[in-house]
Amino acid sequence: MTTVDKALSLLEYFSDLRPEIGLSEFARLSGFDKSAALRMLGALVRAGFVEQDAQSRKYRLGRSFLRFARMREEAFPMTQVLHPFAERIAVQTGETCHIGVFSAGTLAAGIVVLSPQSNRVHVAQGLNLPFHATASGLCFLAFSEPEEARRLLGEGPLEKYNAATMTDPKQVLSECERFRAQGFSLSAANFDPDVKSVAAPIFDAEGRVFATMALAAPMIRAHDSATIENGRLVCAAAMEATKAFAGDVPGWYAQIVTSLDKAA
């Protein structure tokens, strides 16, 4: 891992639940010694990616992200194009829909539309979606090239979030083969023990998966028939989203979606 990689990896520790982080906590989370973490944080501060509160001395994300996010959205209006599809399927199913976007080797919830029901799955925008433990991550692996999927997973053992989490990369890849054949992925308590999710791929202009559309439901409502129907609906919506985004739906995938519709 290069120095740049190490510095950028520190940014991954910020989240909705952890918006500010002190130097000691950074060192503990990353495994870097304090002096190394301080040097890297200093570089991030100078670049505007991180700010330090003058009183608490804790670090938070900086204003540079706002500038880059604005530039990207103006040139590449993904939210504008894809959000209506997420909103429509959330209303149609009554469950939380989120779109995971791949960037710099990670998958994160870029668009989130929460279920209108009081008992719902909450997904924070920007939430990291582990490849081996979420429907979104498993979907991305399933529809990536095999070599890329193996690279993204790494050697293992993978992080265990609860008893149902798969930690063996070979097992994960085996499941992904099944998901690819059926057109959508499934995660039953792999990440959150109370949640069952399905996800389908969104393809770019080259026919490569670059994002995923997922539906997340509380286990109490996620019986088998509902899960199969949610899988069918999310496949159809993701295929429409691909076309709206000027992506190319591979012919073999379109056939799978058509067969799911016929079986409904």
N, C-alpha and C positions, 0 to 999 in steps of 0.2 A: 504494500500500500504506500503510495507516494505521500509526500507532505500535504499536497493539495487535497488528495483523497481523505486524509486524516482530518484536515481542517473542515472540509465540507461534511464529513460524517457527523461532526458535532451538531450541525443544524437538524439532524434527524431526531434529536432528543427533545426538541420543542413540540408541544402539542396543545390542544385545548385545555387539557388538565395540567399541563406544565408549561405555562406561557413565559415564565422567567426561571432562570437557572443560575445558581452561583458557581464560582470556580471549583469549590470542593466537590459539589455535586457532579459537575462536568467530569472531573477527574475520576470520580467513583463510577459513573455511568459508562465512560469510554474506556477506562483502564489505562489512560495516559497519566503520566505524573503531572503534578500541578504546573511545573515550569513549562512543560511542553504544551499543555492545554492553554496556558496564559499566552504563549507566543502565537498560537493558532487563533485564539480569540482576538488578539490584537490585530492580526491581519484581517480578520473578518470585520472588525470594527472600522478599520481604515477604508475598507471597500464598501461600507454602508450596509453590509448584510446582517450585522448585529449591532445593537446599541447597549450601553451599560448605564443603568440607573445611577445617578450621582449619589443618592442616599443609601439605597440598599446594596449597591455594588453588584447587583444581579444583572444578568444579560437577557435580552429579548431580541426578537427578530427586528431587523432594521428597515429603513424606508426604501432601500434599493429594491426590495421585493415588490413593493407597490409599483414602482416605475417599470420594472421588467414585466410584471403581470399585466399592466395597462398596455404596454407595447405589444405583448403577445396577443392579447385579446383583440386589439385593433387590427392586427395583421391576420389573425387566425381565430375568428370568432366562434370557438368551439361551444362555449356556453350558450350562446344565442341559438346555435343550430340544434344542439342536442338536448337542452333543457326541456323543451316541449314534449319530447318523447318520454322522458323520465316522469314528467308531471302527469302525462296522460295515463301511463301504466300504473302509477301510484294510485290515481283516482279509480281506475278500472278494477284493480285488485284489492284496494284498501290496505295495501302494505307499503312499507318504505322502499323506495327505489333509489339506487345510487349508481353513478357512473364512475368507474375506476379508470384513471388515466395513467399511462406508463410514461415515466420520464427518469432519465439518469439511473436506470437499473432498479427503480422501485415503482410500486403501484399505489396510488393514493386516491381517495374519494374526492373527485374534482367537482361533481355535481350531486347534490342530495335533495330529494323531495321526501319529506317525512309522511308517514301514514296519517290519514285524518282521524284514525281511531285513538282512543285514550290509551289502550294497551297496545303499544307499538314498539318497534325496534328503533332506537336512536343511533344514528350514524353521524358523527361529527365531520363536517367538511374538512378535508385535508388529512383525514385519518389514514394512517399507513395500513395497507391491506396485504398481510403476509401471503406470499405465493402458496405456501403449503397448507395454510390453515383457513383460508376464506374461499367462498365460492368464486369471488372475483379473481383471486390469485390463481386458483386451480384452473379456472377458465382461460386465463392468459397463458398459463403453461400448456394447457391442452391444445390450444390453437397456434402456439408458436412452433417454430422449427425445433425438432428434438434436441439438436445441439444447443440451441439457445435456452431451452427449458432446463437442460442439465446444468448449464452455466449459471442460470439464475438461482437454482436451488443450492448449488455448492455441494460439498462433500457430506455434510451431516455429521453427527445427528442434528436434526433441526429443532428449533425451540418448541418446547411443549407448553401449550397454553392451558390445557386441561386433559382429562383422561382420554378423550376421543381424538386428540391431535395426532396426526401421522408425523413421525419424526425420521422415518427411513426414506431417503430420496427415491429409492427403487420402488417402494410401495406407492409413493405419491405419483411417480411417472406411470405406473401401471394403472392407477385410477384415472389418470388423465387420458389414457388411451380409450377407456370406456366413455369418458365424458365427451371426447372428440367424436366418437361414433354416434352418440345419442343427440349431439347438437348443443348441449348445455351442461354445466357443472353443477354439483350439489355439495353443500357443506352442512352436515347435521351435527351441531354442537362442537365442531372442530375448533372454533375460535371462542365463541360465547356459548356456554352450555345451555342457554335458554333460547337459542336462535337456530332456525333452519333457513338456508339461503340457496337460491339458484342464480346462475349467471350465464350470459351469452356474449359472444364476441362482437366487437365493432371493428370493421376492417378499414384500412386506408386505401388510397388510390392504387397501391401496388398489391392489394389483396392480403396484406399482412395485418394481424391483429395489433391494434394500438390502444384500445380501450375495451372496457367490459361494462355491460349493463346488468345489474343485479337486483333481485327482489329479496328482501329480508323479512321474515315473519316470525312471530313468537311461536315457540314449539306447540303451544296449546291450540293454535289454529293451523299448524302445518301438518295436517294428516296427508296420507299418500296421494289421494286424488287431487287435493289442492296443490300439492307440490308439483305434480305432473302438469296440471293446467297452468300453473305459474311458469313452469319451464317452457311450455309451448308459447305462452304469451310473450315472455321476455325474448325468446328467439325471434319471433315475428317483429317485435318492436326494435330489437337491435339491428335486424336486417334493414328495416325502414330507415333507421338512424344512419346506417352505413351509406345508403343511397343518398340521403339528404346531405350528407357530408362529402358527397362526390367520391365515396369509396367504392371499391370493387368487391362485390360479394362473390366468392368462389362458387363455381357451378355446383360442385359436390355439396357445399353447405346449403345452397338454396334448395337442393333436392331433399336434404334432411328436414329442413323447415317445412317444406311442402308435405312430406310424409307425416310429420307431426300434426299438421292441420287436418289432413285426411283422416287420421286416427281419432281425432277429437269427437 
